[in-house]
Amino acid sequence: MKTLTALLLLGLLCSLHTTSAAVMGIEAITARNCCVKFHPRRLPLDAVVSVYKTSGSCPRKALVFTTKKGKTFCVDPSEAWVQSHVTKIESRSTTAKTTMMSSTTATTS
């Protein structure tokens, strides 16, 4: 009887440890994808290649700009220069997709 009780207790402790480790892992991933502070200066538009929003679960709404060198910068989406950059980056990607689709259509015709 003592052995059975000890095994049950051991099983319970192991399951609690596994559960708490999984929760800590999720929190660490979320923390890595959230912005703690914003980049203080304007980034040159020609250096920025892509943009994405941080997760909705982050405490602070932010955009992340990725540069040609692969560096990422958290920026404030309410800033006028950020909004201007986003509009231009999105139009670049739309133009690139349209050009790519046009050349694909031309080669298949």
VOTORLO-347639 format. One record per atom (N, C-alpha, C, O, CB): residue number from 1; x, y, z. Coordinates in steps of 0.001 Angstrom, whole numbers, plus 500000, padded with zeros to 6 digits. Glycine has a CB too. Example, Ala and Ser with C-alpha at 12.3 -4.5 7.8 and 13.67 -1.06 7.14 Angstrom:
<nodes>
  resi      c1      c2      c3
     1  513190  494310  507800
     1  512300  495500  507800
     1  513200  496700  507800
     1  514236  496681  508465
     1  511308  495527  509046
     2  512850  497750  507080
     2  513670  498940  507140
     2  512900  500030  507870
     2  513409  501138  508039
     2  514084  499402  505725
</nodes>
This chain:
<nodes>
  resi      c1      c2      c3
     1  500813  498817  500000
     1  500000  500000  500000
     1  500865  501259  500000
     1  500552  502237  499321
     1  499070  499991  501193
     2  501963  501227  500772
     2  502864  502371  500812
     2  503504  502599  499450
     2  503714  503743  499045
     2  503945  502167  501880
     3  503814  501525  498744
     3  504428  501635  497425
     3  503461  502282  496441
     3  503858  503144  495657
     3  504865  500252  496913
     4  502206  501877  496477
     4  501200  502440  495588
     4  501011  503933  495862
     4  500910  504725  494926
     4  499867  501694  495747
     5  500964  504314  497116
     5  500809  505719  497493
     5  502023  506527  497022
     5  501880  507632  496498
     5  500629  505857  499029
     6  503202  505967  497213
     6  504431  506653  496796
     6  504454  506828  495277
     6  504845  507889  494791
     6  505682  505866  497266
     7  504042  505808  494517
     7  504004  505900  493057
     7  502982  506939  492591
     7  503251  507692  491655
     7  503676  504531  492448
     8  501827  506986  493228
     8  500821  507976  492879
     8  501327  509394  493154
     8  501126  510302  492346
     8  499530  507713  493656
     9  501970  509569  494280
     9  502525  510876  494630
     9  503617  511282  493639
     9  503668  512435  493209
     9  503086  510855  496065
    10  504473  510358  493284
    10  505535  510619  492322
    10  504944  510994  490954
    10  505411  511930  490305
    10  506457  509386  492194
    11  503923  510260  490530
    11  503254  510570  489261
    11  502629  511952  489271
    11  502714  512684  488285
    11  502187  509533  488960
    12  502009  512309  490371
    12  501397  513629  490503
    12  502443  514730  490440
    12  502233  515738  489765
    12  500619  513726  491810
    13  503554  514559  491122
    13  504625  515552  491104
    13  505212  515714  489700
    13  505496  516830  489266
    13  505727  515158  492091
    14  505391  514600  488998
    14  505927  514664  487634
    14  504979  515397  486699
    14  505424  516185  485864
    14  506196  513258  487101
    15  503684  515151  486826
    15  502727  515826  485949
    15  502664  517317  486258
    15  502505  518122  485341
    15  501335  515200  486091
    16  502785  517702  487521
    16  502798  519121  487878
    16  504036  519813  487318
    16  503948  520940  486832
    16  502743  519292  489402
    17  505170  519159  487382
    17  506413  519727  486869
    17  506324  519918  485354
    17  506733  520957  484835
    17  507611  518821  487230
    18  505798  518930  484651
    18  505661  519012  483193
    18  504712  520143  482804
    18  504995  520885  481864
    18  505154  517672  482620
    19  503609  520283  483501
    19  502637  521331  483209
    19  503224  522714  483439
    19  503036  523606  482612
    19  501391  521148  484061
    20  503925  522910  484535
    20  504498  524232  484819
    20  505604  524561  483825
    20  505767  525727  483464
    20  505047  524291  486260
    21  506366  523576  483371
    21  507423  523818  482387
    21  506814  524230  481052
    21  507355  525101  480370
    21  508305  522561  482210
    22  505709  523621  480674
    22  505047  523968  479414
    22  504515  525396  479456
    22  504639  526126  478473
    22  503903  522985  479119
    23  503931  525800  480564
    23  503410  527159  480697
    23  504555  528160  480630
    23  504418  529194  479976
    23  502626  527321  482018
    24  505657  527891  481275
    24  506803  528790  481243
    24  507349  528915  479827
    24  507770  530002  479432
    24  507900  528298  482193
    25  507352  527845  479059
    25  507818  527879  477683
    25  506952  528770  476827
    25  507475  529522  476005
    25  507854  526490  477105
    26  505645  528711  476993
    26  504726  529556  476232
    26  504954  531024  476579
    26  504965  531870  475685
    26  503260  529157  476511
    27  505133  531335  477849
    27  505369  532719  478254
    27  506666  533252  477660
    27  506722  534416  477265
    27  505408  532828  479777
    28  507704  532432  477587
    28  508987  532875  477045
    28  508862  533190  475565
    28  509441  534168  475092
    28  510065  531811  477271
    29  508122  532381  474829
    29  507942  532622  473396
    29  507185  533932  473193
    29  507574  534743  472353
    29  507185  531440  472723
    30  506131  534146  473935
    30  505344  535369  473818
    30  506201  536580  474147
    30  506133  537594  473453
    30  504117  535316  474740
    31  506999  536485  475187
    31  507836  537613  475589
    31  508843  537955  474496
    31  509147  539132  474298
    31  508566  537298  476903
    32  509366  536967  473786
    32  510331  537225  472731
    32  509707  537942  471543
    32  510401  538696  470861
    32  510954  535932  472277
    33  508433  537736  471272
    33  507782  538321  470112
    33  507079  539633  470406
    33  506451  540203  469514
    33  506806  537356  469553
    34  507166  540124  471625
    34  506555  541391  471991
    34  507633  542473  472085
    34  508793  542188  472384
    34  505786  541263  473330
    35  507232  543704  471827
    35  508165  544825  471900
    35  508095  545476  473274
    35  507015  545819  473756
    35  507862  545860  470799
    36  509235  545640  473888
    36  509309  546272  475196
    36  509417  547788  475040
    36  508813  548548  475797
    36  510506  545722  475998
    37  510206  548217  474035
    37  510338  549650  473770
    37  510467  549869  472268
    37  510769  548946  471512
    37  511564  550250  474523
    38  510232  551108  471852
    38  510281  551462  470440
    38  511643  552026  470061
    38  512331  552639  470878
    38  509186  552468  470108
    39  512019  551804  468796
    39  513248  552397  468272
    39  513072  553918  468274
    39  512056  554413  467786
    39  513576  551859  466822
    40  514027  554661  468806
    40  513829  556101  468986
    40  513948  556950  467710
    40  513465  558082  467674
    40  514811  556594  469976
    41  514589  556407  466669
    41  514820  557211  465467
    41  514109  556644  464250
    41  513745  555469  464212
    41  516302  557313  465186
    42  513923  557493  463269
    42  513317  557099  462003
    42  514293  556220  461227
    42  515482  556525  461142
    42  512917  558344  461169
    43  513786  555140  460669
    43  514614  554255  459848
    43  514493  554669  458385
    43  513411  555060  457949
    43  514197  552764  460035
    44  515587  554590  457616
    44  515492  554926  456199
    44  514615  553905  455465
    44  514765  552698  455657
    44  516899  554985  455562
    45  513711  554393  454635
    45  512773  553526  453929
    45  513489  552500  453063
    45  513066  551346  452998
    45  511839  554356  453073
    46  514562  552901  452400
    46  515252  551962  451508
    46  515946  550823  452249
    46  516334  549832  451630
    46  516267  552704  450678
    47  516107  550949  453555
    47  516720  549877  454349
    47  515694  548838  454794
    47  516057  547707  455117
    47  517422  550464  455571
    48  514419  549215  454813
    48  513367  548335  455328
    48  512834  547442  454208
    48  512447  547927  453145
    48  512214  549165  455952
    49  512821  546122  454460
    49  512333  545182  453444
    49  510982  544571  453792
    49  510251  544144  452899
    49  513338  544080  453245
    50  510641  544523  455081
    50  509346  543944  455448
    50  508867  544499  456777
    50  509617  545113  457536
    50  509435  542415  455517
    51  507581  544258  457030
    51  506962  544735  458265
    51  505941  543707  458722
    51  505288  543069  457897
    51  506296  546132  458065
    52  505798  543543  460029
    52  504731  542718  460580
    52  504292  543270  461927
    52  505035  543990  462594
    52  505188  541255  460720
    53  503057  542917  462317
    53  502502  543343  463598
    53  502898  542347  464670
    53  503053  541155  464404
    53  500963  543481  463523
    54  503060  542849  465885
    54  503288  541944  467008
    54  501957  541281  467365
    54  500894  541719  466924
    54  503891  542707  468241
    55  502030  540251  468146
    55  500853  539486  468544
    55  499857  540349  469306
    55  500240  541281  470013
    55  501263  538293  469396
    56  498586  540034  469157
    56  497543  540734  469890
    56  497620  540504  471389
    56  497026  541256  472162
    56  496200  540312  469388
    57  498347  539470  471811
    57  498481  539196  473241
    57  499592  540020  473895
    57  499776  539961  475111
    57  498748  537721  473458
    58  500324  540781  473095
    58  501378  541637  473655
    58  500753  542829  474373
    58  499707  543323  473951
    58  502346  542122  472541
    59  501376  543296  475445
    59  500813  544423  476186
    59  500879  545743  475411
    59  500106  546660  475688
    59  501537  544575  477502
    60  501789  545844  474450
    60  501962  547076  473678
    60  501842  546756  472191
    60  502545  545883  471681
    60  503337  547744  473990
    61  500939  547472  471486
    61  500822  547285  470045
    61  502064  547861  469387
    61  502505  548962  469716
    61  499528  547956  469488
    62  502621  547104  468453
    62  503833  547563  467782
    62  503928  546936  466402
    62  503283  545930  466107
    62  505086  547225  468615
    63  504748  547555  465570
    63  505115  546985  464283
    63  506593  546670  464353
    63  507348  547322  465074
    63  504786  547955  463090
    64  506999  545662  463598
    64  508409  545294  463558
    64  508884  545435  462123
    64  508363  544780  461220
    64  508643  543840  464092
    65  509885  546303  461912
    65  510499  546473  460606
    65  511723  545578  460535
    65  512508  545512  461481
    65  510874  547961  460345
    66  511886  544889  459413
    66  513081  544079  459165
    66  513878  544770  458075
    66  513321  545165  457050
    66  512715  542602  458757
    67  515181  544919  458289
    67  516036  545614  457330
    67  516717  544627  456386
    67  516644  543413  456573
    67  517087  546451  458062
    68  517373  545170  455379
    68  518117  544350  454413
    68  519182  543505  455112
    68  519493  542402  454663
    68  518774  545245  453344
    69  519736  544017  456203
    69  520771  543299  456950
    69  520192  542245  457893
    69  520938  541538  458571
    69  521608  544282  457742
    70  518837  542139  457934
    70  518192  541144  458784
    70  517934  541598  460206
    70  517479  540807  461033
    70  519015  539927  458817
    71  518212  542842  460504
    71  517946  543358  461843
    71  516473  543731  461958
    71  515846  544137  460980
    71  518848  544581  462157
    72  515927  543587  463173
    72  514531  543934  463407
    72  514454  545097  464397
    72  515234  545192  465345
    72  513738  542708  463935
    73  513483  545979  464138
    73  513288  547154  464985
    73  511815  547298  465320
    73  510962  547260  464434
    73  513816  548432  464291
    74  511520  547462  466598
    74  510158  547729  467037
    74  509880  549210  466839
    74  510667  550063  467250
    74  509944  547308  468525
    75  508743  549508  466200
    75  508383  550901  465955
    75  506942  551147  466379
    75  506120  550231  466412
    75  508580  551264  464468
    76  506657  552395  466699
    76  505331  552812  467162
    76  504400  552988  465965
    76  504650  553855  465127
    76  505419  554131  467983
    77  503331  552188  465860
    77  502439  552285  464702
    77  501671  553605  464615
    77  501089  553898  463571
    77  501463  551154  464732
    78  501654  554398  465668
    78  500937  555673  465633
    78  501792  556810  465061
    78  501275  557891  464778
    78  500470  556038  467033
    79  503087  556571  464892
    79  503975  557597  464336
    79  503679  557787  462844
    79  503462  556813  462123
    79  505471  557209  464552
    80  503670  559042  462385
    80  503366  559357  460983
    80  504375  558721  460030
    80  503987  558200  458984
    80  503344  560873  460775
    81  505672  558754  460378
    81  506678  558197  459476
    81  506523  556686  459350
    81  506798  556120  458292
    81  508086  558540  459969
    82  506082  556028  460426
    82  505876  554577  460401
    82  504718  554243  459460
    82  504821  553327  458645
    82  505595  554029  461833
    83  503626  554982  459575
    83  502463  554759  458709
    83  502833  554981  457241
    83  502401  554226  456371
    83  501299  555694  459113
    84  503624  556006  456969
    84  504073  556285  455608
    84  504933  555133  455075
    84  504756  554695  453938
    84  504864  557608  455564
    85  505859  554649  455901
    85  506720  553521  455502
    85  505872  552280  455200
    85  506106  551594  454205
    85  507757  553203  456618
    86  504896  551997  456054
    86  504057  550804  455875
    86  503314  550887  454543
    86  503260  549909  453798
    86  503048  550655  457050
    87  502745  552046  454247
    87  502019  552230  452983
    87  502944  551970  451795
    87  502563  551284  450847
    87  501426  553659  452897
    88  504148  552514  451848
    88  505094  552346  450739
    88  505602  550911  450637
    88  505786  550403  449531
    88  506275  553300  450905
    89  505827  550259  451752
    89  506286  548863  451744
    89  505196  547963  451178
    89  505475  547072  450376
    89  506681  548400  453172
    90  503957  548194  451594
    90  502846  547392  451079
    90  502646  547616  449584
    90  502331  546673  448858
    90  501557  547723  451833
    91  502823  548847  449114
    91  502672  549094  447676
    91  503811  548441  446906
    91  503614  547989  445778
    91  502628  550609  447382
    92  505001  548386  447500
    92  506131  547683  446867
    92  505808  546219  446678
    92  506041  545659  445607
    92  507410  547833  447704
    93  505267  545588  447728
    93  504974  544150  447648
    93  503822  543885  446689
    93  503816  542859  446009
    93  504639  543587  449041
    94  502842  544793  446618
    94  501737  544631  445675
    94  502250  544764  444246
    94  501853  543996  443370
    94  500625  545669  445950
    95  503128  545732  444006
    95  503710  545926  442678
    95  504543  544716  442278
    95  504485  544277  441129
    95  504572  547200  442644
    96  505311  544178  443207
    96  506144  543001  442913
    96  505276  541797  442570
    96  505602  541043  441654
    96  507058  542669  444110
    97  504173  541607  443294
    97  503280  540477  443005
    97  502616  540637  441648
    97  502484  539670  440898
    97  502211  540343  444095
    98  502193  541872  441328
    98  501547  542131  440037
    98  502529  541881  438903
    98  502168  541269  437898
    98  501008  543578  439972
    99  503750  542341  439048
    99  504783  542142  438034
    99  505074  540664  437853
    99  505208  540183  436728
    99  506064  542892  438411
   100  505173  539941  438968
   100  505456  538519  438908
   100  504318  537763  438213
   100  504570  536867  437408
   100  505682  537966  440317
   101  503074  538122  438523
   101  501926  537460  437907
   101  501862  537794  436412
   101  501489  536937  435611
   101  500612  537880  438614
   102  502216  539013  436028
   102  502192  539417  434621
   102  503220  538621  433830
   102  502932  538148  432730
   102  502461  540931  434481
   103  504409  538473  434383
   103  505447  537734  433664
   103  505114  536253  433592
   103  505458  535605  432604
   103  506806  537933  434333
   104  504463  535698  434594
   104  504057  534299  434576
   104  502976  534080  433525
   104  502999  533089  432795
   104  503555  533860  435963
   105  502038  535006  433455
   105  500946  534901  432462
   105  501499  535014  431052
   105  501057  534295  430155
   105  499876  535998  432699
   106  502462  535908  430843
   106  503045  536116  429527
   106  503806  534881  429050
   106  503781  534561  427861
   106  503971  537322  429548
   107  504476  534188  429960
   107  505254  533011  429565
   107  504367  531799  429329
   107  504742  530909  428566
   107  506293  532686  430625
   108  503206  531739  429961
   108  502315  530584  429769
   108  501417  530758  428569
   108  500829  529781  428104
   108  501469  530357  431004
   109  501285  531985  428041
   109  500390  532219  426907
   109  500999  531806  425595
   109  500363  531942  424550
   109  500005  533661  426838
</nodes>
